[in-house]
Amino acid sequence: MLPSKKSLRLVLSVAVLVASPGIATAAGGGAALEHFTPERSDRALQRGAKTFMNYCLSCHTADYHRYSHMARDIGLSNEAVSENLIFTTDKKGERTKIGALMGNNMSTDYGKQAFGAVPPNLTLIARSRGVDWLYTYMKSFYLDESRPFGANNTVFPQVGMPHVLAGLQGWQKPVYESDGHGHEVLSGFQQITAGKLSAQEYDSLVTDLVSFLDYLGDPNREARHSLGIKVMLFLLVFLVLAVLLKKEYWKDVPHS
């Protein structure tokens, strides 16, 4: 029995819906992502926290996380965080407390007016975008005077975010070359103006920043992995004991 036209249309519609995310990904910017492995040392996370607080938290928030938890996790005292990494005030105009969520003082209305949309919460950005995407994105801003903030990005074309680290990285422009099939592909960047940091120093700064964002998205990963190994070892030992106990119980039971 052949399927009806209605059934075929339904199958084709489902197939298009399933395939559409892949189509959107292929069409949504062709920049290749660099592989990135986050660092979880206290020193790297402390440097990343410093960059995040100074350059990111003015517009973005990370208010699924608390300053006190961050201090505990990355080896800083509450006093050090309060004095060096908290720059906001509460509704009473007093310095934000160490136990508060990691927010900022920018209102939602101002965010919409300044950027066209409220800058996203970055607590889970490493889990939603992936660390490869974040690492490549932070290194792919380039000068584009046609954009409102004078910057564009090869990973996120027509991005609405200014290049807040331009003073450190300097300005660059993308360089394209033919792939031999009539298409131009990104081959790299050419430096236009120098920043305060060398290319290697800027790469280290981005490494620490993305590592910190990775920590924010999953702060208990190391403890969870450690506990998981212990649980698996316990279950393995318990399995051996259970098998031996089963044999002991059944050794005198006659088998029919």
TORMAR-300907 format. One record per residue (C-alpha): residue number from 0; residue in one letter; x, y, z. Coordinates in pm, whole numbers, padded with zeros to 5 digits. Example, Ala and Ser with C-alpha at 12.3 -4.5 7.8 and 13.67 -1.06 7.14 Angstrom:
   pos   code     east    north       up
     0      a    01230   -00450    00780
     1      s    01367   -00106    00714
This chain:
   pos   code     east    north       up
     0      m    00000    00000    00000
     1      l    00149    00333   -00108
     2      p    00151    00623    00139
     3      s   -00097    00903    00077
     4      k    00008    01249   -00038
     5      k   -00090    01385    00304
     6      s    00144    01138    00477
     7      l    00428    01227    00242
     8      r    00380    01598    00310
     9      l    00387    01530    00684
    10      v    00711    01329    00656
    11      l    00873    01599    00442
    12      s    00767    01871    00687
    13      v    00919    01682    00980
    14      a    01239    01624    00781
    15      v    01270    01997    00708
    16      l    01217    02085    01074
    17      v    01481    01835    01183
    18      a    01730    01956    00924
    19      s    01669    02328    00976
    20      p    01906    02373    01276
    21      g    02191    02233    01070
    22      i    02098    02453    00776
    23      a    02089    02760    01002
    24      t    02427    02671    01148
    25      a    02581    02631    00805
    26      a    02439    02964    00692
    27      g    02506    03155    01012
    28      g    02871    03247    00963
    29      g    03137    03024    00816
    30      a    03429    03110    01043
    31      a    03616    02802    01163
    32      l    03636    02773    01541
    33      e    03966    02725    01720
    34      h    03982    02438    01965
    35      f    04006    02555    02325
    36      t    04080    02368    02646
    37      p    03984    02565    02959
    38      e    04223    02599    03251
    39      r    04095    02539    03603
    40      s    04392    02654    03809
    41      d    04319    02919    04073
    42      r    04567    03161    03918
    43      a    04409    03139    03572
    44      l    04058    03182    03714
    45      q    04169    03477    03927
    46      r    04313    03652    03621
    47      g    03998    03570    03425
    48      a    03779    03706    03705
    49      k    03977    04032    03703
    50      t    03923    04076    03328
    51      f    03556    03980    03355
    52      m    03482    04225    03635
    53      n    03668    04512    03467
    54      y    03551    04468    03108
    55      c    03235    04253    03100
    56      l    03026    04305    03413
    57      s    02953    04672    03340
    58      c    02701    04570    03071
    59      h    02650    04197    03118
    60      t    02546    04017    03434
    61      a    02632    03682    03587
    62      d    02359    03685    03848
    63      y    02311    03310    03872
    64      h    02635    03318    04071
    65      r    02745    03487    04394
    66      y    03065    03677    04467
    67      s    03120    03473    04783
    68      h    03097    03142    04596
    69      m    03342    03269    04337
    70      a    03586    03378    04609
    71      r    03570    03036    04773
    72      d    03608    02844    04448
    73      i    03904    03031    04298
    74      g    04113    03076    04611
    75      l    04041    03438    04702
    76      s    03939    03584    05036
    77      n    03609    03766    05073
    78      e    03803    04080    05162
    79      a    04013    04063    04844
    80      v    03702    04025    04627
    81      s    03516    04305    04806
    82      e    03805    04548    04774
    83      n    03925    04465    04423
    84      l    03649    04296    04220
    85      i    03318    04450    04330
    86      f    03245    04785    04164
    87      t    02866    04806    04202
    88      t    02634    04946    04466
    89      d    02302    04827    04603
    90      k    01971    05015    04598
    91      k    02078    05213    04905
    92      g    02393    05333    04731
    93      e    02619    05118    04947
    94      r    02889    04889    04810
    95      t    02748    04554    04700
    96      k    02789    04287    04967
    97      i    03009    03981    04915
    98      g    02709    03748    04939
    99      a    02519    03923    04659
   100      l    02458    03795    04309
   101      m    02699    03913    04040
   102      g    02489    04181    03873
   103      n    02549    04536    03756
   104      n    02388    04879    03789
   105      m    02271    04914    03428
   106      s    01894    04925    03394
   107      t    01705    04713    03144
   108      d    01568    05023    02971
   109      y    01914    05172    02928
   110      g    02048    04842    02792
   111      k    01776    04832    02527
   112      q    01834    05197    02437
   113      a    02212    05166    02412
   114      f    02246    04827    02243
   115      g    01905    04757    02092
   116      a    01863    04462    02329
   117      v    01956    04389    02688
   118      p    02309    04239    02701
   119      p    02273    03871    02789
   120      n    02346    03708    03121
   121      l    02686    03539    03087
   122      t    02659    03284    03367
   123      l    02578    02998    03129
   124      i    02718    03140    02805
   125      a    03003    02886    02794
   126      r    02752    02601    02814
   127      s    02515    02746    02555
   128      r    02775    02866    02303
   129      g    03069    02641    02386
   130      v    03423    02740    02482
   131      d    03555    02701    02126
   132      w    03300    02957    02006
   133      l    03376    03202    02288
   134      y    03753    03176    02245
   135      t    03737    03233    01869
   136      y    03476    03508    01907
   137      m    03690    03711    02148
   138      k    03979    03701    01899
   139      s    03772    03778    01587
   140      f    03664    04140    01629
   141      y    03774    04371    01350
   142      l    03741    04735    01252
   143      d    03419    04810    01062
   144      e    03319    05176    01055
   145      s    02980    05090    00906
   146      r    02873    04934    01237
   147      p    02725    05147    01521
   148      f    03020    05076    01753
   149      g    03281    05059    01477
   150      a    03340    04686    01518
   151      n    03227    04363    01357
   152      n    03307    03998    01416
   153      t    03375    03710    01176
   154      v    03223    03456    01416
   155      f    02912    03668    01486
   156      p    02854    03889    01179
   157      q    02673    04219    01242
   158      v    02733    04185    01614
   159      g    02582    04459    01829
   160      m    02857    04448    02091
   161      p    03148    04694    02092
   162      h    03500    04555    02101
   163      v    03562    04633    02467
   164      l    03913    04485    02454
   165      a    04024    04691    02153
   166      g    04256    04897    02371
   167      l    04438    04577    02466
   168      q    04429    04390    02135
   169      g    04441    04683    01896
   170      w    04248    04687    01569
   171      q    04271    04429    01293
   172      k    04104    04352    00961
   173      p    04011    04014    00815
   174      v    04207    03871    00524
   175      y    04027    03647    00275
   176      e    04155    03417    00003
   177      s    03991    03210   -00267
   178      d    03920    02844   -00195
   179      g    03956    02756   -00563
   180      h    03581    02717   -00613
   181      g    03485    03080   -00651
   182      h    03436    03142   -00278
   183      e    03638    03361   -00045
   184      v    03728    03212    00292
   185      l    03883    03374    00597
   186      s    04257    03306    00611
   187      g    04347    03525    00908
   188      f    04373    03883    01029
   189      q    04605    04172    00956
   190      q    04693    04408    01240
   191      i    04607    04773    01170
   192      t    04690    04940    01501
   193      a    04872    04795    01799
   194      g    04714    04753    02139
   195      k    04867    04757    02484
   196      l    04926    04382    02470
   197      s    05123    04169    02229
   198      a    04941    03897    02034
   199      q    05066    03634    02279
   200      e    04967    03839    02583
   201      y    04620    03902    02441
   202      d    04578    03533    02367
   203      s    04668    03456    02730
   204      l    04416    03713    02853
   205      v    04139    03561    02639
   206      t    04239    03214    02759
   207      d    04193    03321    03121
   208      l    03867    03504    03046
   209      v    03706    03211    02863
   210      s    03831    02973    03133
   211      f    03653    03190    03390
   212      l    03333    03187    03183
   213      d    03362    02809    03161
   214      y    03393    02798    03541
   215      l    03083    03019    03583
   216      g    02878    02780    03371
   217      d    02978    02473    03572
   218      p    03155    02572    03895
   219      n    03126    02228    04056
   220      r    03264    02026    03765
   221      e    03590    01925    03931
   222      a    03418    01821    04254
   223      r    03150    01634    04059
   224      h    03406    01444    03852
   225      s    03604    01355    04164
   226      l    03290    01235    04342
   227      g    03184    01040    04033
   228      i    03510    00844    04030
   229      k    03468    00761    04399
   230      v    03109    00647    04342
   231      m    03214    00423    04051
   232      l    03491    00268    04262
   233      f    03243    00208    04546
   234      l    02998    00041    04308
   235      l    03276   -00177    04166
   236      v    03379   -00293    04515
   237      f    03012   -00345    04608
   238      l    02962   -00554    04292
   239      v    03249   -00784    04388
   240      l    03112   -00822    04742
   241      a    02760   -00883    04611
   242      v    02881   -01158    04376
   243      l    03080   -01325    04654
   244      l    02783   -01299    04892
   245      k    02552   -01448    04631
   246      k    02785   -01743    04582
   247      e    02806   -01794    04959
   248      y    02426   -01794    04997
   249      w    02364   -02032    04708
   250      k    02653   -02276    04744
   251      d    02452   -02520    04961
   252      v    02126   -02484    04770
   253      p    02066   -02793    04556
   254      h    02005   -02729    04189
   255      s    01719   -02923    04035
